[in-house]
Amino acid sequence: MSILLLVYIFAIFVGTTAVITIKPTSMIIDYDFSIGWFSMSFLWAGSTKMNFFINIIMMFPVGLFVFSFCKEYLVLKTILFSFILSFIIETYQFILPVARNTEILDLILNTLSGAISAAYMLVMRKLKVI
């Protein structure tokens, strides 16, 4: 589970440093770090409302990881970890010379997603699914 967590965090940081162009009918995600080690471009159909869903989906797995590693204060730790990870991502986007915007709405949505995932994991634990 530790390796999966590291892969997840790496994927989030790679995804959040991509240059994203949103048009009314499509979203273009272009990974180009201008250092040549990783460059990829593809078209993702969608609308500008995708920002909401992307931010919610991005942090949803945090509940799984927190519930796997911690034994108490699970909801609080999930929300706190979601907030801290999102804050680091937004700060990272601000510092990097990549055409990305730092937005408080992303921080709020990612933290909300952590709370939703914590609630989901609590329900699954009550139902003895996990």
Helices and strands as residue ranges (DSSP letters): H 2-16, E 19-22, E 26-32, E 39-45, H 50-59, H 62-69, H 74-95, H 104-126
